């Protein structure tokens, strides 16, 4: 009987929490946070696992806490 390899499923989305204040950050980084839907510290949002969202997380990751769902 042939062995079937199963691909590990990518996470369906991300739980993103704003951990640091965007005060003093570049305006582009603040716009990225706005695009993710984050306004207040400790606010949590859920976003899908897409290349666009991963790129936004990469740009402002120093302000965020990200958990896979």
PyMOL CGO cylinders between C-alpha atoms (Angstrom):
from pymol import cmd
from pymol.cgo import CYLINDER

trace = [
    CYLINDER, 0.00, 0.00, 0.00, 1.52, 3.39, -1.00, 0.3, 1, 1, 1, 1, 1, 1,
    CYLINDER, 1.52, 3.39, -1.00, 2.30, 5.91, 1.67, 0.3, 1, 1, 1, 1, 1, 1,
    CYLINDER, 2.30, 5.91, 1.67, 0.32, 9.11, 1.40, 0.3, 1, 1, 1, 1, 1, 1,
    CYLINDER, 0.32, 9.11, 1.40, 1.95, 12.29, 2.63, 0.3, 1, 1, 1, 1, 1, 1,
    CYLINDER, 1.95, 12.29, 2.63, -0.37, 14.88, 4.04, 0.3, 1, 1, 1, 1, 1, 1,
    CYLINDER, -0.37, 14.88, 4.04, 0.56, 18.50, 3.70, 0.3, 1, 1, 1, 1, 1, 1,
    CYLINDER, 0.56, 18.50, 3.70, 0.54, 20.49, 6.91, 0.3, 1, 1, 1, 1, 1, 1,
    CYLINDER, 0.54, 20.49, 6.91, -2.32, 22.96, 6.65, 0.3, 1, 1, 1, 1, 1, 1,
    CYLINDER, -2.32, 22.96, 6.65, -1.44, 26.64, 6.87, 0.3, 1, 1, 1, 1, 1, 1,
    CYLINDER, -1.44, 26.64, 6.87, -3.16, 28.56, 9.65, 0.3, 1, 1, 1, 1, 1, 1,
    CYLINDER, -3.16, 28.56, 9.65, -6.56, 29.90, 8.63, 0.3, 1, 1, 1, 1, 1, 1,
    CYLINDER, -6.56, 29.90, 8.63, -5.83, 33.31, 10.00, 0.3, 1, 1, 1, 1, 1, 1,
    CYLINDER, -5.83, 33.31, 10.00, -4.04, 35.40, 12.57, 0.3, 1, 1, 1, 1, 1, 1,
    CYLINDER, -4.04, 35.40, 12.57, -5.10, 36.94, 15.87, 0.3, 1, 1, 1, 1, 1, 1,
    CYLINDER, -5.10, 36.94, 15.87, -3.25, 40.27, 15.90, 0.3, 1, 1, 1, 1, 1, 1,
    CYLINDER, -3.25, 40.27, 15.90, -2.88, 42.40, 19.04, 0.3, 1, 1, 1, 1, 1, 1,
    CYLINDER, -2.88, 42.40, 19.04, -1.46, 45.93, 19.09, 0.3, 1, 1, 1, 1, 1, 1,
    CYLINDER, -1.46, 45.93, 19.09, 1.16, 45.84, 21.87, 0.3, 1, 1, 1, 1, 1, 1,
    CYLINDER, 1.16, 45.84, 21.87, 3.08, 49.12, 21.46, 0.3, 1, 1, 1, 1, 1, 1,
    CYLINDER, 3.08, 49.12, 21.46, 2.01, 52.66, 20.70, 0.3, 1, 1, 1, 1, 1, 1,
    CYLINDER, 2.01, 52.66, 20.70, 2.54, 53.90, 17.14, 0.3, 1, 1, 1, 1, 1, 1,
    CYLINDER, 2.54, 53.90, 17.14, 3.52, 57.35, 18.47, 0.3, 1, 1, 1, 1, 1, 1,
    CYLINDER, 3.52, 57.35, 18.47, 6.87, 58.25, 16.95, 0.3, 1, 1, 1, 1, 1, 1,
    CYLINDER, 6.87, 58.25, 16.95, 6.63, 55.72, 14.13, 0.3, 1, 1, 1, 1, 1, 1,
    CYLINDER, 6.63, 55.72, 14.13, 6.65, 56.64, 10.43, 0.3, 1, 1, 1, 1, 1, 1,
    CYLINDER, 6.65, 56.64, 10.43, 3.33, 57.69, 8.91, 0.3, 1, 1, 1, 1, 1, 1,
    CYLINDER, 3.33, 57.69, 8.91, 3.38, 54.67, 6.58, 0.3, 1, 1, 1, 1, 1, 1,
    CYLINDER, 3.38, 54.67, 6.58, 3.52, 52.33, 9.57, 0.3, 1, 1, 1, 1, 1, 1,
    CYLINDER, 3.52, 52.33, 9.57, 0.52, 54.08, 11.11, 0.3, 1, 1, 1, 1, 1, 1,
    CYLINDER, 0.52, 54.08, 11.11, -1.39, 53.61, 7.87, 0.3, 1, 1, 1, 1, 1, 1,
    CYLINDER, -1.39, 53.61, 7.87, -0.54, 49.90, 7.90, 0.3, 1, 1, 1, 1, 1, 1,
    CYLINDER, -0.54, 49.90, 7.90, -1.98, 49.63, 11.42, 0.3, 1, 1, 1, 1, 1, 1,
    CYLINDER, -1.98, 49.63, 11.42, -5.10, 51.43, 10.21, 0.3, 1, 1, 1, 1, 1, 1,
    CYLINDER, -5.10, 51.43, 10.21, -5.32, 48.99, 7.30, 0.3, 1, 1, 1, 1, 1, 1,
    CYLINDER, -5.32, 48.99, 7.30, -5.18, 46.09, 9.74, 0.3, 1, 1, 1, 1, 1, 1,
    CYLINDER, -5.18, 46.09, 9.74, -7.99, 47.71, 11.73, 0.3, 1, 1, 1, 1, 1, 1,
    CYLINDER, -7.99, 47.71, 11.73, -5.93, 48.46, 14.85, 0.3, 1, 1, 1, 1, 1, 1,
    CYLINDER, -5.93, 48.46, 14.85, -6.51, 51.70, 16.75, 0.3, 1, 1, 1, 1, 1, 1,
    CYLINDER, -6.51, 51.70, 16.75, -5.93, 51.14, 20.46, 0.3, 1, 1, 1, 1, 1, 1,
    CYLINDER, -5.93, 51.14, 20.46, -3.26, 49.34, 22.46, 0.3, 1, 1, 1, 1, 1, 1,
    CYLINDER, -3.26, 49.34, 22.46, -4.36, 45.80, 23.45, 0.3, 1, 1, 1, 1, 1, 1,
    CYLINDER, -4.36, 45.80, 23.45, -7.00, 45.80, 20.70, 0.3, 1, 1, 1, 1, 1, 1,
    CYLINDER, -7.00, 45.80, 20.70, -7.32, 42.40, 18.99, 0.3, 1, 1, 1, 1, 1, 1,
    CYLINDER, -7.32, 42.40, 18.99, -8.40, 41.69, 15.43, 0.3, 1, 1, 1, 1, 1, 1,
    CYLINDER, -8.40, 41.69, 15.43, -8.60, 38.53, 13.34, 0.3, 1, 1, 1, 1, 1, 1,
    CYLINDER, -8.60, 38.53, 13.34, -7.27, 38.64, 9.80, 0.3, 1, 1, 1, 1, 1, 1,
    CYLINDER, -7.27, 38.64, 9.80, -7.00, 35.91, 7.13, 0.3, 1, 1, 1, 1, 1, 1,
    CYLINDER, -7.00, 35.91, 7.13, -3.71, 34.28, 6.18, 0.3, 1, 1, 1, 1, 1, 1,
    CYLINDER, -3.71, 34.28, 6.18, -3.01, 36.06, 2.87, 0.3, 1, 1, 1, 1, 1, 1,
    CYLINDER, -3.01, 36.06, 2.87, 0.23, 37.39, 1.39, 0.3, 1, 1, 1, 1, 1, 1,
    CYLINDER, 0.23, 37.39, 1.39, -1.04, 40.95, 1.84, 0.3, 1, 1, 1, 1, 1, 1,
    CYLINDER, -1.04, 40.95, 1.84, -1.75, 40.52, 5.55, 0.3, 1, 1, 1, 1, 1, 1,
    CYLINDER, -1.75, 40.52, 5.55, 1.58, 38.71, 6.12, 0.3, 1, 1, 1, 1, 1, 1,
    CYLINDER, 1.58, 38.71, 6.12, 3.38, 41.63, 4.44, 0.3, 1, 1, 1, 1, 1, 1,
    CYLINDER, 3.38, 41.63, 4.44, 1.59, 44.16, 6.64, 0.3, 1, 1, 1, 1, 1, 1,
    CYLINDER, 1.59, 44.16, 6.64, 2.49, 42.15, 9.74, 0.3, 1, 1, 1, 1, 1, 1,
    CYLINDER, 2.49, 42.15, 9.74, 6.10, 42.04, 8.58, 0.3, 1, 1, 1, 1, 1, 1,
    CYLINDER, 6.10, 42.04, 8.58, 6.24, 45.79, 8.19, 0.3, 1, 1, 1, 1, 1, 1,
    CYLINDER, 6.24, 45.79, 8.19, 4.95, 46.67, 11.67, 0.3, 1, 1, 1, 1, 1, 1,
    CYLINDER, 4.95, 46.67, 11.67, 5.67, 43.44, 13.50, 0.3, 1, 1, 1, 1, 1, 1,
    CYLINDER, 5.67, 43.44, 13.50, 7.68, 45.29, 16.14, 0.3, 1, 1, 1, 1, 1, 1,
    CYLINDER, 7.68, 45.29, 16.14, 4.40, 46.83, 17.37, 0.3, 1, 1, 1, 1, 1, 1,
    CYLINDER, 4.40, 46.83, 17.37, 2.32, 43.65, 17.29, 0.3, 1, 1, 1, 1, 1, 1,
    CYLINDER, 2.32, 43.65, 17.29, 1.79, 40.29, 18.90, 0.3, 1, 1, 1, 1, 1, 1,
    CYLINDER, 1.79, 40.29, 18.90, 0.65, 37.72, 16.33, 0.3, 1, 1, 1, 1, 1, 1,
    CYLINDER, 0.65, 37.72, 16.33, -0.86, 34.31, 17.06, 0.3, 1, 1, 1, 1, 1, 1,
    CYLINDER, -0.86, 34.31, 17.06, -1.96, 31.78, 14.41, 0.3, 1, 1, 1, 1, 1, 1,
    CYLINDER, -1.96, 31.78, 14.41, -5.55, 30.62, 14.62, 0.3, 1, 1, 1, 1, 1, 1,
]
cmd.load_cgo(trace, "trace")
